[in-house]
Structures are given as C-alpha cells and as structure tokens.
Amino acid sequence: MDLRFGDSKPTDEERAAVDALLGPPESAWEGADDRTDTDLRWARGGRAARERRDLLLPGLHAINDRVGWISEGALDYLCRRLTVPPAEGYGVATFYAMFSVRPRPATVVHVCTDLACAARGSAEVRAGLGRELGAAGSAREGGVVWQPSPCLGLCERAPAALAIRAGVPTAAAGATAAPTTASGPAAAGVASATAVIAPATPATVVEAARAVADAPAEPPAVAAVPQAAAGTGSGAQGLRLLRRVGVVDPASLDDYRAHGGYAALRRAFALGPAGVIREVSDAGLVGRGGAAFPTGRKWDATARQPDHPHYLVCNADESEPGTFKDRVLMEGDPYALIEAMTIAGYAIGAHHGYLYLRGEYPRALARLEHAIGQARARGLLGPDVLGQGFAFDIEIRRGAGAYICGEETAIFNSIEGRRGEPRSKPPFPVEKGLFSKPTAVNNVETLVNVLPILTEGAAAYARVGTETSTGTKLFCVSGAVDRPGVYELPFGATLRELLDLAGPPPALRTVLLGGAAGGFVRPDELDVPLTFEGTRAAGTTLGSGVVLVLDESVELPHILLRIAEFFRDESCGQCVPCRVGTVRQEEALHRIKDRTGAAAAGDIALLREVGQAMRDASICGLGQTAWNAVESAIDRLGVFEPPRPSAGKGASV
C-alpha cells in the first residue's frame, strides 16, 4: 500500500461510509467531486485539522462495517477528510486485529484460542473449520473466512466464536448491528451484523457464518450469573453490583428507576462534587482492574487540576484472557454504568465522558447505545442533567482488537486516532491525559461500585470486606467447573469458598488467578483470602478477578506456550524489552515444552533472565507482567521438573 496520497479512489460504498460519519466534503482537497482550481486553494489546517483526528478510529470502523476491509482508496479518502498523513493512517489501521488492509470476504469468523477456550476444546473447533471452510485466513467456500482470535470475553460458554458480516442493512442486522458512527445510529441503513456462537462446534459456527443475521439469539446476561440464576443461598442474598441483572429489563429506563436507579445520582447532587469524592474515599474504594489505586484519590487529583476541560474515560476494554465481568454488567444493567459515569463526571468536573468498549462486545454495544439514547431523551444526560445545571454526555468509542488498549494511556492514543501505544509517565493522566487534559480513567466494575457507596453510605459500604479491601469483588470463574460465570463475593472470602460455589473438578491441577498476567496457585493453597493484600502475601495476584480452573487433563506446558504467544502477539512493539523479550520467551517455551529436568535447565535460566529484563525495563504493565504466569508455573508447580513416581494424579478440592 502506498503510504502517500495516491491515485486510488474510494468506491461509492466506501465514500458513503466515510461521508455518513463526517458529512459531505467541503473542498476538493477533502475529496469533493467538484474539483475547481479555486476549490483546491484551501484545506483545514492547524487546530481545526487536529481536532478531527480523533475520528480516525470511528472512520476505520465505518469502512470496515460497510465493506469488510479497508482498501487503499478508502484509507486515502478518510485521511484526506481528516488531514491525517496516510502513513499514520496506515499505521493505525494495521495496529488493530479486527481490521484488514487486504481484501477479504464480508463474513469473518473469529475463533477464540485463549486459555479458557483452549481448555474446553477450541482446537477441535479450529480443526473442524479447517475441514469445512479451509485454512485460517483463506476464503474457500461461501464468502466466509475464519481466523484464530485472542479471548472474546465469552469464557463461561467456552469454546466461543464470533461471526461478523459487513454491509448488512440495519433492518436485517437486528439488535446486534454495530453503528458506523462513533456514538449514534448506523449510517445510511448499513452496518455489520454479528453472531455469537458459544459454546461452539464446527457445525454451529459454519451455520451461523452463512446466515449471520439469522443466527440464534444469545442467552440472557443473567445466565452468566449462577448466584442470581439460583435465586437462593447466601451468595444470592449478598449481591450488590449484580443485584439487578436478570431482575430489570436492560432496555427499560423505567424498570431501572423502579429498582433504585438514579437514587445515587440524586444523592451526588445533594452532596456536591467534593462530598462525592469524600464518600468514595471514606468507603475505601480502589480500582478493580488490577492496580488497586484508590479511586477517591484519583478523582480528587483530577478535580483539583486548574487546566480545563476535564475528561472521564470508562475503560470497558476488558481484554485480559478469562475476564468477562464487565460484559455481564453492561449487558444486564447498562443504565447502572451510565449513572455511575455521570456521577464520576460530576465529581471531577468533566462534561464529556468516553466509554471505550472492546470491539468484540456487540450486544453490550447495542444495549449501551440504547441506554445512552434513552438517558438523553429523559434529561439524564445532556446540557442540564436532572435540572441541576450540570452538563454531561457520553460518547462510545469502539476498540478493534488490541489488548494493549486496556492500558490507561494507550486508551488515550486510541481515542485520539493514534496507534494504541502506552505513554511514558509522568505526566500522569490526572495531569495530562486525553487530549493532554486532566483525565480520570476507571473500569466498569470500579464505577458501578460508586452506586452502593452513595445509596448506602461510605460507612455501610466499608463494613463489607476487609479493612484494606472493602466492598465486594466480581470473579470470572471458567475452565473445569460445573457452574462457570461471574460470582460476587465480599473481599476476604477464600478461593476454596469461591470454588465450592462454582463446583470444582474432582482432580484439580491448578488455578490461574489474574489471567495471563497473573499467577498459578496449587491445590493446597486454596485457603488464600481473595483480597489484594492476601493474594500479594501468597505470592500471586488478584488482578482483574480471573479464576481459571484447570484439571489434570490440561497440559500445562502448552497453556504456558499459549500465554507466551498471547503476549508476543499483543505487544505493541514500542519498547525493546517487551518487543524482543516476549518473542524470546515464546521461543524458549517452544524448545522445552516437551522436556524436563536438566534438558530444560538452560532455557529456564534464559527465561528468568528475559523475564526479569521485561519486568524491570518495559514501559507498561504488559511487558512487566508477561513473565508472571510462566514464573509461577515453574516455581510453584514445578512444571518442567521430572514427574515423581509417587505423586498422585491430582488433588480433590
């Protein structure tokens, strides 16, 4: 692809997709058909051009939704419209796994190959698709291509696949149509239709791929919440964040308000911004994404910045393998997130919030688009929220398949229309974040916790959990359990108690806590308290709440190799320790996956050296944690040690 403005022209469909987002071009420089000498004398420049750059990612989505891939002519036209150098536009388009700059069929099937799905038979699904549809990446039959994919966030229904068909009329695409604008209805009646196939078999994937718009509907969000589905027991009675999932109609604002919705926002207005921050601080709320930074301190630091405007960013790009809690919240109780974001915006003095949603969540997108529209229509978003003189609105920005964009500063670059690469800190986001303005970034679970804090009071909230880990935590349980799903337990519950709820396997091999960036624990360590400090003391991590249960049927060296492949693929390549280290880690694991003892000793020493270099010198958490799971498997599980003749086949929980 030529990296300069060339002679390639967009097709009528590609031009229509871009114009539906940006409006018709105003000059020949931008691609207008009326090309006169006078018309070519001006183009947007300076601030006017820079202020439109953030529409690059929505523009790429618009083209991809309409056509299925991004041609040279389409990218050229979009870059002209936004005054973005084509080389930079190409760099952004090729950064995301869901885009393609090479021709491909309108229907693309993404087949999850990550940890939970690998443990539940995704290899058989891929082998079957190879027989039915041809090799991955090739379009042999019926205008369908399939490709391996990292975690799709459907771990409770593993193995999973996601079919996406471009260019479907919105009437046919139905409720899971993806809009071609950044936040609003699909343009010109054309969108992409999606079908989630989980659990997947080769036959069900092929059937759905050939008729995406007519694929069976997904089960309701409550099906992923075993405690709520059971409706009884101490677990169900203790639900806070999940209490409305399966109870309210996620499409009905009236139903949400009838079950306590927007009471927290009214109390926020009564307290004032400083009062809200004080309540959140007194409640002891910390971030639920893994870093556990105090939320009140982050909000206070943002609110105190003299530079304006302030921004709020909701990180809904939960791409950690094994994580799906935020998806369940957004699908089952979308208005709760809208209300929580409004409160956060009020507290930090922000009038605009961005909800960065991972591109693999079509139902969450549809539910949130509808909820935002209803909230605007009822005066709960917009220039005068609840008549209080506070202006706040929310814009959804879709990700496109990049794990690194879950990092808080990589989100900023992605929203701004750049490659989703992390930034060096300092300056910190509360000082210079999105568009170089003070910004607070919180994930979905963290924000939704604000609602019970305000409705119950900080003291009542802090009485649940432990002294340093207050409230409840959502855990994503998948793998070899009877009842996979999202569980809500107070901090301080043990891993054994959680597994008892989920139904553990008769012969437990290990549990991976925290996802690919986490660590393994042995069957004799199940009494570890599930708190940030408890898991840290035990030499592991709570992370985002992933609990992947593995039994004796799983080959751990192959799980470690998949983790290494994941980090190699997802490294943005910006810093050398991560870019090179993740490759060297994978290479070493390939060499020793079938070896033990002295035969593996040299490569294990190399792994330790590479892992320490990544941990010490990588610019962001991806490289810093890429060695964690491998290290814990070697040191805690003895995965490459010769088997002991007297050892049993597993441990009963």
N, C-alpha and C positions, 0 to 999 in steps of 0.2 A: 504494500500500500504506500503510495506517495505521501510523504509527510509534509508537503507544501500544498497550498491551494492549487488544485489541478483542474483538468478539463472534465472530470467525471461529473455527471449530472444526477441529481436525485430522481427517482421515479415519482410519478404522481402520488402514489401511496406514501412514499417517504416524505415528500414535501407536505402533504396534507397532515401527516402525523406531527411534524415539527410546527407547522403553522397553527394547528389546533392548540398547541401549548403556548406559543409565543405571540400569536396573532400574525396577520399578514406582514411581509417585509415592507419596510418603508423606503428603501432605496435599492438601486441596482447592486450596490456593494453587498447588501444583505441577501441578494438573490432574487429581487423583484424581476418580473418578466419585462417591464417597461424599461429598457436599457438605453437611456439617452445620455449624451455627454454631460449634461447638466446634472443628471441624477447621480452620476458617479463622483461628483465633486465632494461629497460629504459622507462620513460614516461616524458611528458612535466611537468615542474615544475617552480616555481618562476615566473619571469616576463613573460616568454613565455606562461605559463598557464593563468596568469591573463589577458594578452592582448587578449585572445579569449573569455573571459567570456561574453563580450557584444553581442556575437552571440547566447546567450541562448534564448532570445525572438524570433529572427528570426527562430531559430531551432524549437521552440514550434509551431510557425506558420506553418513551413514546414510540421510537422507531422499532425497538425490539418487540414491543407488544403488537404493533401493526404488521410487521413483516417477518419477524422471527430471527433476524440477524441485522448487522449494521454494515452497510456497504460503504465503499469509499465515497461515492457521491452523496449518500445520506450524511455521513460524518462531516464531509466538506461543507455541506449546506448548513448543518447545525452549527459548526464552528464559525462560519461566516455570520450567521444570525447573532451569535453571542460574542463576536470579536475575540475568539479563542484561537491561538495558534494550532493548526491541525496536528502538529507533532504532540502537543499537550493533550489534545482531544483523543488522539490515538492511544496515548499512554493511559488515560483514564478508562477508555473503552476496553482495553486489554487487561486491565487490572482486576476486573470482576469476572467470576467464573460463570455467571448466568448470561453474559453477553458473548457474542461471537462476531468476529470481523471476517469470517469466511462463510460462504453460502451453506445453508443447512435447511432441512425441511421445516415446515411450520410447526410440527409437533416434536417436542424434545421431552424425553423421559429421564428424570434424574433418579438414579437408584442409589440409595444410601449404602455406603460401605463401612460406616464407622462402627464404634465399639459395640453398642447395644444391638445394632442390626447384624453385625458380623457374628455376634454370639448367638443370634437367633436364625441364622440360615441365609444371609444375604448372598453368600457365594453361590448357593443353589439357584437363587433368583437370577443372578447375573449369567450363570451358565445357561439357564433356560432361555433367557432373552437373546443370548448369543446364537442359539439354535433357531429361534423364531424370527429375529429381526436382523441378524448379522452381528458382526463385531461392534464393540463400542465405538461410537463416532462415525459409523458408516450407515448410510441410508439404503437398505437393500429392498425394502418392501413397504408399500403403503404410505410413503411420505413420512416415516417416523424414524427418529434417531434416538438412541439411548446413550447415556454416559454415566460413569460412576460419579457419586457425589459424596461430599462430607455430610455430617449429621444434618438431617432435615427437621429435627426437633419433634419427631413422632415416636420417640423411643418406647413409649408404653404400648405401642402397637407394632413393634418391630417384627419382621423386616418391613421397611417402608420404601415407597417410591412416590414421586411427584411428576405428573404429566402436565405440560404447559403447551397450549396450542395458540399460536399467534393469529391475528386477523379475524377474530370471531365477532360477528355482530353482537352488541351488548345484550340484545333481547335473547339471543341463543346462549350467550355465555353464562347468564344467570347470576346467582348471588356471589359467585367466586370470581367474577370478572375483575381484572386488575385495571384501574383507571390509568389513562395515558397522561394525565396531568399530575402535578405534584400533590395536590390535595383538592379533589373535586371529581365530578362525574367524568366518565370516559368520553373522549372527544370524538365527534363525528360518528358516534354509534359503533365504534370498533374498539375492541380490547383484546386481551389474552384471556382465554378460558383455562381453568386449572382443574385437575382431578387428583385427589389424594388417594393413594392405594396403600392401605395398611390395615392388617397385615397383607403383605404382597406375595403373590405367586406369579410365575411366568405367565400363566393363562390370564389372571385378573389384570396384570399390567398391560398385556397386549390388547385385551378387550377395552380397557379404559383409554389407552392411547389412540385407538382407532375411532373412538367416539367420546372425546373429552367432555364436550358439553352435556352429554347424556349419562355421564358416569354416576354411580350411586352416591347419595349424599353421605357425608361423614357422620359418625355418631356424635351426639351432643357433647359439649365440653365436660359435662358432669361425669361422663363415662371414664374420664381420666382422673377422677377424684374418688377413690374407693371409700374413703370415710363418709363423703356426702352420699354416695350411692347406697351405702349400707343404712344410713339414717339412724343408726343406733350406736351405743357404746361411748366410752369416754372420749375417743378421738373425734367423733362427730359432734359431740357437745362442745368441744373446745375450739371449733373452727371460728376464726376471725376473718382472715383475709379471703377465705374460700366460702364463707357462710352463705353468700348469695348465689354461688354457682349451682345451677340446677334448680334454684328456687325462683329467680326472677327470669323474665323473658329478656334476653340480652338486647333485643331490638326495641324494647319499650322503656322510654324515659319515665313514663308514669309509674310503671311497675317498680323501677329502680327507686323512685322517690317514695313510693309506698312502703319500701323496705329500708327506710332510713337514709336514702340517698340525698345528698346536698345539705344534710344537717351539719356536717363537718365544715363546709364552706361558709355557712351562716355563722358558725361559731368563730371561724377565722376572721370574718369581718368584724365581729364583736371584739375580738382580742386585739386586732391591728397587726401589722407586719411584725413588729418587734415581739409582740405577745406570742404569735405563732412560732417564731424561732425559739423563744424561751421554752414553750411547751415541748417542742421537738427535742431540744437539748436536755431538758429535765427528764424526758422519757428515756433517754439513753439510746435513741435510735442510731444505728450505724448502718453503713451501706451493705446491701445484701448481695452484691455482685462478687464478693470475694476479698476486697481490700479492707472492708470493715472500718472505713473512715467515718468519724462522727458526722451525721447529716446536719445537725444544728450548727456545728462549727463551719461547715462548708457554706450553708445558707447565709450565716452571719457575715462571713468574709466577702461573699458576693454582694450582699445588700449594702455593705459599707463602702464599696468602691465608688469613687466620685465620677468615674467615666461612665457615660451612658451612650446607647441603651444597654440594658442588661438582657441576657438571654437565658432561657431554660431549655435544656436538651434532655429528653427522656431516651435512655439507651434501651431500646427494645430489640437489639440485635443479638439475642442470646444464641451464640453460635458454638458455645462450649459443648463438645460431644457429650450427650447424655442429659442435656438441660432442656426442659420444656415447660417449666412452671409459669413463665411469663406468657407463653402462648395460651395456656389454660385460663389465666386471669383475663387476658384481652378478649378471648373468645366467649368466655362465660360471664364476665362482668365488666364490659368495656366502659360503661359510664363511671365506674369507680376510678379508673385511670384518668379520665377526663377531669373529674372533680379534683383528684389529687394533684394533677398538673396545674390546675387553676389556683389551688391553694399555694403551691410552691412558687408559682409566678408572682402571686400577691406578696408572699413573704420576702422575696429577693428583689422586688421592684422591676420585674420583667413584664413586658406587654406582649411578647411573642414567644411561643414555645414550639420547638421542633420535636416531633416524635419520630425517631429513626427506627424503622421497622425492618426486620430482615426480610429479604425478598421471597423466602420460601414459606411465608405465612399468608396464603391468600385469604383464608377465612377470617383471620384476625384483621387483615386489611379491610375487608368488606364491613365487618362489624364496627370497626373504629371510624371508618368514613361515615357510616350511617349515624353513629353516636355523635360525632362532631357536628354533622349537619343538623341533627335534632337539637343539640345544645345551643347552636347559633340561633335557630328559629325560635327558641324559647327564652332567649336573653341570658343564657348561662355561659355563653361565650360571645365576644364581640366588644363593641365600644363602651358598653355600660352594664357590666355583669351584675345581675340581680339588683339593678338600680343603685349600686353603691358608688358609681363614678369611677370604677376601675375597669380599664380596657385590657382584655387579654384574648388572644386567639391562638389556635394550634394548627400547625401545618405538618402533615405526614410526609416524610421522605423515605422512600423505599431503598433499602440496600439491594445489592445484586450478587451476593455470594462472596463475602470476604470476611473471614474470621477476625482479621486484624482490626476491622472497623468497630469491634466491640471495645477497643481501647479508646479512652475518653478523648484524646486529642486526634486520633485517626478519624473519629466521627466528624470532627470539625472540618478536616480536609475533605472528607467525602461530601458533606453538605455543601461546602464551598465550591465544589466542582473540580477538585483535585484528586490525585491518587490518594487512597486512604492510608497514608503512612503516618506513623506517630511523630509528634513533635518533641523536641527536647524541652525539658523542664528544669529550672524555671525559664520564663514566667509560667505560673500555674494558671489553670483555666479560670479560677476566680478573679484573676487579674487581667489576663488576655486569653480569651477562649475563642468562641465562634466569632468570626469577622473581627478578631482582635479586640473583642469587648468582653467585659466580665460575664462569666457563664457558669451556671451550676449544672452538673451532669449527674443524674440519678437513674438507676434502672427501675423497671416496672414494680418489682416487689418492694423496693425501698419506698417508692412514692405511695403505694397503696397502704403501707403501714401508717402513713400520716392520718388517715381517716379515723381509725380507732383511737389514736392518740388524742385527737381533738374531741371526739364524741364521748370518750370515757374519762379523759383527763390524763395528764402525764403520770401521776402517782399510781393510778389504777393500772395503766399500761405497764409500768416498770415493775409491778408486783408479779408479773408473769415472766418466767425465765429465771435467769441468774442475775447476780449483782452487776456483772460486766457485760452480759449478753441478754438484753431484755427483750421481752415480747416473744412472738412465735417465729418459726422458720419454716419455709417450704422446702421439701426434699423431693427430688426427682428420682424415684426408685424404678430401676429397669433391670433387665437381664433375667437370671434364673430365679424368679419369684413367682408365686401364684397370682398375686394381685399387683401388677406394676401400675404406677401412676404417681400423682402428686400427693404428698402427705404433708399435713400441717401439724407440727408438734411444738410445744414450748421449748425454748433453749434449755439444755440441761438433760433432756431425755437421752437415753443411751442408744447406741447403734443397735444393740440387741432388741430393745423395745420397738424400734422402727421396723426391724426385720420381722419381728413377731407379727406386726400388723400386716406386712406385705406377704407373708408366707414364704419362709426361706427354703432353699433346696435341702434335701436330706444329706447331701455330701457337699459342704461348702468348701471351695478352694480359697477364695479371697474376695474382698470387697474393695472396689476403687472409689475413693472419696474425692470429690472435687473435679472429676472429669479428666481429660487428657493432661491437664496442667496440675493434677492432684497427686495423690499417693495411694498405695495399696496398704490394707491392713489385713492381719492374719485372723483366722477363726478364733484364736484365743485372745483377741483384742477387742471383742465386740462390746465390752462394757465401757468403752471410751465415751465420755459425755459429748454430745453434739453441741458444742459451743466453739466459738472462735479460739478461746484460750485453752479449752480442753483438748481439741484436736492438735493445737500447736504443741502443747505439752507432750502429747503422744507421738510427736514427730511426723504428723501428717497435716492435712489442711481441710477445712470445711468447704472452701471455695464458694461456688455458686449453689451448692446443695445437691450435686450429683452423687447418687449412690448406685453404682453399677455392681450387681451381684453376679459372681462367676462361680460355676461349679466345676467339678473335675473333668467335664467333657471339653473344656476350653483349653487350647494350647497357648499358654502364656507367652512364650517367645513370639508367636505370631500376633498376639494382641500388642505386645511392645513394638513390634515392627510396624503395625498399623498406626500406632501413636506417633512413631518417628516419621512415617510417611505423611501423616497429617500435618505435623509441624513443618516439614520440608515444603509441602505444597502451600501452606498458609503464610509462611514467612514473606514479608513484603519485600525483602531484599535490600532494605535501606542500609542496614549496618552489617559489617563484615562478620562479627562473632555469630550472629544468628543466621545470616545467609549461608555461610560456609559451615558453621557448626551443625546445623540441622541436617545438612547433606552428609557430613562425616558420621554423625550419629546413626543415620539410616544405613549407611554403608557398613558400619561395624556390626550392626544388628543383623544385617543380611548375612554376613560372614559367619556369625556364631549362632544363628537361630537353631541349628541342629547339633550344636556342640556343647560340651560341658567340661568342667574341671580345668586342667592345665591347658587343654586345647583352646579354651576361651579366655585364658588369663590375660594374654597380651591385648586383646581387643577390649576387655573390660577395663584395663588400665587406661587405654586410649579414651574410652567412653567417659571415664571420670575426669580426665584432663580436659576434654572438649566440653563436657557438661559444666565444669567449673568456670571455664572461659566464657561460656554463654551466660551463665548466671551473673558473673561479675561485670561483664562489659557490654551486654546487649542494651539497646536504647529503651526497650519497653518490656512489659511482662511476658510477651510471647517467648522471646529468647531466654528470658530469665527463668522461666518455668518449664521449658521444653525438655529438660533432663529429669524433672521431678519424679515422674511415674517410673521411668526406667531405673533411676537410682533406688527408689523404694522397692522395686521388684527384685533387684539384685541383693540389696542389703537386708530387707525384711523377709523376703520369700525365698531367697537362695535359688532364684530361677535358673541359673546356669551352673549350679552345683550338681555333682553326680547324685542320682537318686539313692536314698538309703534303703537297704533291703528290708529293714524292719518297719519302715514308715507305712502308715495306713493310707487308704485311698482318699481320705477326706475327713472332715470334722463335721459332726452333727451339731446343729445350732440349738 
